[in-house]
Amino acid sequence: MTATLTKPPSDIPTEPENPRRGRTKGAFLHWVATHALGLALGLMFATPVVFVFLTAVMPDDQAFTSDLWPREWHWENFVEVFDQAPLFRYLVNSLTYSLLATGGMLLSSIPAAYALAKLRWRGRNLAFLLVIGAMMLPPQVVAVPLYDTWSSLGLTGTLWPLIVPYFLFDAFSIFLLRQFMLTIPQSYVDAARVDGCSEFQAMVRIVVPMAKPGIAATALFCFLFTWNDYFGPLLYTGEVKDQWTLSLALATFKGMHIVQWNSSMAVTFLTMVPAVVLFVFAQKSFVKGITFTGVKG
């Protein structure tokens, strides 16, 4: 018989301890804490939207009670509000106002921001101070002279007094784009000039593609502001119902149907949907533009 030799248990190799295990556990706890805070903030901001939606699908008698969950789901409330007011017309007016104003803002603000950020010319700092001053000026201060000007031109009662100024000057958009363009290295623009590009070509081919996050954030700011604007449409189109926007029509609708909270909430929810959808799709570009992250090289 042959004896079989077995290795002592003490000689059996054991699995070495992983030094990364403790760090992995700490990273996991940090991830949980970070996302828990984000989840809590998300719930806090989503609660009013959920409340508006639940109230919109309630019956008339339940909308006056303290119940938060509908006993019956009345989806027809979103359809009936179109019979109570010409919401399609107001929707078209709001889209016309917001889209044209945003497009005009980009056409006027991008060249101005490029000139303040990438060109060297006498009086540039003074022009930037004027932009800051215009940004700090409340719109109510110039409301009366502007209204007199548009009234003399015969444009009151239309949306043009709200749209045309964005094709000329918007201080906040110029400031935001200028700050973002400053993060783009000047060497890119200088290299384009050496290659024979004009200033317009350098702006269009070099700066604008690199400034897309800032442009997207500025456009989103302008769209949301014009979409929710109440003072401007009230001032220029208050007496012409066919030119009302959704924000103005919503306030009037609540005044006419103050006892029908489900209908008022249905209109409110329908008004919020386009802005929320736009923000969801443009969220990444919006965050990049706000943090002013430029190309580093």
C-alpha positions as CSV (number, residue, x, y, z in Angstrom):
1,M,0.0,0.0,0.0
2,T,1.2,3.5,-0.8
3,A,0.5,6.2,1.6
4,T,-1.0,9.4,0.2
5,L,0.5,12.6,1.5
6,T,-1.9,15.4,2.2
7,K,-0.9,19.0,2.7
8,P,-1.6,20.3,6.2
9,P,-4.5,22.6,6.5
10,S,-2.2,25.4,7.6
11,D,-0.5,25.2,4.2
12,I,-3.7,25.6,2.2
13,P,-3.6,29.1,0.5
14,T,-6.3,31.4,1.6
15,E,-7.9,34.1,-0.5
16,P,-6.1,37.4,0.1
17,E,-8.1,40.2,1.5
18,N,-9.2,42.8,-1.1
19,P,-8.1,46.3,0.0
20,R,-10.7,47.8,-2.3
21,R,-13.6,46.2,-0.5
22,G,-13.8,48.9,2.2
23,R,-13.5,51.6,-0.4
24,T,-16.2,50.0,-2.5
25,K,-18.5,49.9,0.5
26,G,-17.8,53.6,1.3
27,A,-18.5,54.5,-2.4
28,F,-21.7,52.6,-2.3
29,L,-22.9,54.4,0.8
30,H,-21.9,57.7,-0.7
31,W,-23.9,56.8,-3.9
32,V,-26.9,55.9,-1.8
33,A,-26.7,59.1,0.2
34,T,-26.3,61.2,-2.9
35,H,-29.2,59.6,-4.8
36,A,-31.4,59.7,-1.7
37,L,-31.0,63.4,-1.5
38,G,-31.7,63.7,-5.2
39,L,-34.8,61.5,-4.9
40,A,-36.1,63.6,-2.0
41,L,-35.6,66.8,-4.0
42,G,-37.3,65.2,-7.0
43,L,-40.3,64.2,-4.9
44,M,-40.5,67.7,-3.5
45,F,-40.6,69.3,-6.9
46,A,-42.9,66.7,-8.4
47,T,-45.5,66.9,-5.7
48,P,-47.2,70.0,-7.0
49,V,-47.4,68.6,-10.5
50,V,-48.9,65.3,-9.2
51,F,-51.4,67.3,-7.1
52,V,-52.4,69.3,-10.2
53,F,-52.8,66.2,-12.3
54,L,-54.9,64.3,-9.6
55,T,-57.1,67.3,-9.1
56,A,-57.6,67.6,-12.9
57,V,-59.1,64.1,-13.2
58,M,-61.4,64.4,-10.1
59,P,-65.1,64.9,-10.4
60,D,-66.5,68.3,-9.5
61,D,-67.8,67.4,-6.1
62,Q,-64.5,65.8,-5.0
63,A,-62.3,68.7,-6.1
64,F,-63.7,70.7,-3.2
65,T,-62.8,68.1,-0.6
66,S,-59.5,67.3,1.1
67,D,-59.2,63.9,-0.8
68,L,-56.0,63.6,-2.6
69,W,-56.8,60.5,-4.6
70,P,-59.6,60.5,-7.1
71,R,-62.6,58.3,-6.4
72,E,-63.3,58.3,-10.2
73,W,-60.9,59.1,-13.0
74,H,-62.6,61.6,-15.3
75,W,-60.2,61.8,-18.2
76,E,-62.8,63.7,-20.2
77,N,-61.9,66.8,-18.2
78,F,-58.9,67.4,-20.5
79,V,-61.3,67.3,-23.5
80,E,-64.1,69.4,-22.0
81,V,-61.8,72.4,-21.3
82,F,-61.3,72.8,-25.1
83,D,-65.0,73.3,-25.4
84,Q,-65.0,75.9,-22.6
85,A,-62.2,78.1,-24.2
86,P,-60.3,78.2,-27.5
87,L,-57.2,76.7,-26.1
88,F,-55.9,75.6,-29.5
89,R,-55.7,79.3,-30.6
90,Y,-54.0,80.3,-27.4
91,L,-51.5,77.4,-27.8
92,V,-50.7,78.6,-31.3
93,N,-50.2,82.1,-30.0
94,S,-47.9,80.9,-27.2
95,L,-45.8,78.8,-29.6
96,T,-45.6,81.7,-32.1
97,Y,-44.5,84.1,-29.4
98,S,-42.0,81.7,-27.8
99,L,-40.4,80.2,-30.9
100,L,-40.0,83.5,-32.8
101,A,-38.7,85.3,-29.7
102,T,-36.2,82.5,-29.1
103,G,-35.0,82.5,-32.7
104,G,-34.7,86.3,-32.7
105,M,-32.8,86.2,-29.5
106,L,-30.3,83.8,-30.9
107,L,-29.8,85.8,-34.1
108,S,-29.1,89.0,-32.1
109,S,-27.4,87.7,-29.0
110,I,-24.8,85.3,-30.6
111,P,-23.0,88.0,-32.6
112,A,-23.1,90.5,-29.7
113,A,-21.8,87.9,-27.3
114,Y,-19.0,86.9,-29.7
115,A,-18.0,90.6,-30.2
116,L,-17.8,91.1,-26.4
117,A,-15.9,87.8,-25.7
118,K,-13.6,87.3,-28.7
119,L,-13.0,90.7,-30.3
120,R,-10.8,93.5,-29.1
121,W,-12.2,96.9,-29.8
122,R,-12.3,100.2,-28.1
123,G,-15.3,100.6,-25.8
124,R,-15.8,96.9,-25.3
125,N,-15.9,97.1,-21.5
126,L,-18.2,100.1,-21.6
127,A,-20.6,98.2,-23.9
128,F,-20.5,95.2,-21.5
129,L,-21.4,97.6,-18.6
130,L,-24.3,98.9,-20.6
131,V,-25.5,95.3,-21.1
132,I,-25.3,94.7,-17.3
133,G,-27.2,97.9,-16.7
134,A,-29.9,96.9,-19.1
135,M,-30.2,93.5,-17.5
136,M,-30.8,95.1,-14.1
137,L,-33.4,97.5,-15.4
138,P,-36.9,96.3,-14.5
139,P,-39.2,96.0,-17.5
140,Q,-42.0,97.9,-15.8
141,V,-39.8,101.0,-15.8
142,V,-39.9,101.3,-19.6
143,A,-43.4,99.8,-20.1
144,V,-45.1,103.2,-20.7
145,P,-42.7,104.7,-23.3
146,L,-42.5,101.3,-25.1
147,Y,-46.3,101.1,-25.1
148,D,-46.6,104.6,-26.6
149,T,-44.0,103.7,-29.3
150,W,-45.8,100.5,-30.3
151,S,-49.2,102.2,-30.1
152,S,-48.0,105.0,-32.5
153,L,-46.9,102.2,-34.9
154,G,-50.3,100.6,-34.7
155,L,-49.0,97.3,-33.5
156,T,-50.7,97.1,-30.1
157,G,-53.3,94.3,-29.9
158,T,-50.8,91.9,-31.6
159,L,-47.8,89.8,-30.5
160,W,-45.3,91.8,-32.5
161,P,-44.4,94.2,-29.7
162,L,-43.4,91.1,-27.7
163,I,-41.4,89.4,-30.5
164,V,-39.6,92.2,-32.3
165,P,-37.5,93.4,-29.3
166,Y,-35.8,89.9,-29.1
167,F,-34.5,90.5,-32.7
168,L,-32.8,93.6,-31.5
169,F,-31.4,93.2,-28.0
170,D,-31.7,90.9,-25.0
171,A,-29.3,91.7,-22.2
172,F,-29.6,88.5,-20.1
173,S,-29.0,86.3,-23.2
174,I,-26.0,88.3,-24.3
175,F,-24.5,88.2,-20.8
176,L,-25.0,84.4,-20.5
177,L,-23.6,83.6,-24.0
178,R,-20.7,86.0,-23.4
179,Q,-19.7,84.2,-20.2
180,F,-19.8,80.9,-21.9
181,M,-17.8,82.0,-24.9
182,L,-15.1,83.3,-22.6
183,T,-14.4,79.6,-21.6
184,I,-13.6,78.7,-25.2
185,P,-9.8,79.1,-25.7
186,Q,-8.8,82.1,-27.8
187,S,-6.2,80.0,-29.6
188,Y,-9.0,78.3,-31.6
189,V,-10.2,81.6,-32.9
190,D,-6.7,82.8,-33.6
191,A,-5.9,79.6,-35.6
192,A,-9.0,80.2,-37.7
193,R,-7.9,83.7,-38.4
194,V,-4.5,82.5,-39.5
195,D,-6.1,80.0,-41.8
196,G,-7.9,82.9,-43.6
197,C,-11.3,82.8,-41.9
198,S,-13.2,86.0,-41.5
199,E,-14.7,86.9,-38.1
200,F,-18.1,85.7,-39.2
201,Q,-16.7,82.4,-40.4
202,A,-14.7,82.0,-37.2
203,M,-17.9,82.6,-35.2
204,V,-20.1,80.3,-37.2
205,R,-17.6,77.4,-37.8
206,I,-15.5,77.5,-34.6
207,V,-17.3,79.3,-31.7
208,V,-20.9,78.4,-32.3
209,P,-20.3,74.6,-32.5
210,M,-18.2,74.7,-29.4
211,A,-20.8,76.9,-27.6
212,K,-23.8,74.6,-28.2
213,P,-24.4,73.8,-24.5
214,G,-24.5,77.5,-23.7
215,I,-26.7,78.3,-26.7
216,A,-29.1,75.5,-25.7
217,A,-29.3,76.8,-22.1
218,T,-29.9,80.4,-23.3
219,A,-32.6,79.3,-25.7
220,L,-34.3,77.2,-23.0
221,F,-34.2,80.2,-20.6
222,C,-35.8,82.4,-23.3
223,F,-38.4,79.9,-24.3
224,L,-39.5,79.2,-20.7
225,F,-39.6,82.9,-19.9
226,T,-41.8,83.8,-23.0
227,W,-43.9,80.7,-22.5
228,N,-44.8,81.8,-18.9
229,D,-44.8,85.5,-19.6
230,Y,-48.0,87.1,-18.3
231,F,-47.2,90.8,-18.1
232,G,-46.3,91.3,-21.7
233,P,-49.4,89.7,-23.3
234,L,-51.6,91.4,-20.7
235,L,-50.1,94.8,-21.6
236,Y,-50.3,94.5,-25.4
237,T,-53.0,92.0,-26.1
238,G,-55.3,92.3,-23.1
239,E,-58.2,93.6,-25.1
240,V,-57.9,91.3,-28.1
241,K,-58.8,87.8,-27.0
242,D,-57.7,86.2,-30.3
243,Q,-54.1,87.2,-29.5
244,W,-54.0,85.8,-26.0
245,T,-51.3,83.4,-24.9
246,L,-51.9,80.4,-22.7
247,S,-50.5,82.2,-19.6
248,L,-53.0,85.0,-20.0
249,A,-55.9,82.7,-20.9
250,L,-55.1,80.5,-17.9
251,A,-55.5,83.4,-15.5
252,T,-58.8,84.4,-17.2
253,F,-60.0,80.8,-17.3
254,K,-59.5,80.5,-13.5
255,G,-61.4,83.7,-13.0
256,M,-64.4,82.4,-15.1
257,H,-64.3,78.9,-13.7
258,I,-63.2,79.5,-10.1
259,V,-65.7,77.0,-8.8
260,Q,-64.6,74.2,-11.1
261,W,-61.1,73.4,-9.8
262,N,-60.9,70.2,-11.8
263,S,-61.2,72.2,-15.1
264,S,-58.8,74.9,-13.9
265,M,-56.2,72.2,-12.9
266,A,-56.7,70.5,-16.3
267,V,-55.8,73.7,-18.1
268,T,-52.9,74.3,-15.8
269,F,-51.6,70.8,-16.4
270,L,-51.9,71.1,-20.2
271,T,-50.0,74.4,-20.0
272,M,-47.2,72.8,-18.1
273,V,-46.7,69.8,-20.4
274,P,-44.8,71.5,-23.3
275,A,-42.3,73.2,-21.0
276,V,-41.7,70.1,-19.0
277,V,-41.2,67.9,-22.1
278,L,-38.8,70.5,-23.5
279,F,-36.8,70.6,-20.3
280,V,-36.5,66.8,-20.1
281,F,-35.1,66.5,-23.7
282,A,-32.7,69.5,-23.2
283,Q,-31.7,68.7,-19.7
284,K,-28.1,67.6,-20.5
285,S,-27.3,70.7,-22.6
286,F,-29.0,72.9,-20.1
287,V,-26.8,71.6,-17.2
288,K,-23.6,72.0,-19.3
289,G,-24.5,75.5,-20.3
290,I,-25.3,76.6,-16.8
291,T,-22.1,75.3,-15.4
292,F,-20.1,77.1,-18.2
293,T,-17.9,74.1,-19.0
294,G,-15.7,75.0,-22.0
295,V,-13.2,73.1,-24.1
296,K,-9.9,72.9,-22.3
297,G,-6.7,72.3,-24.3
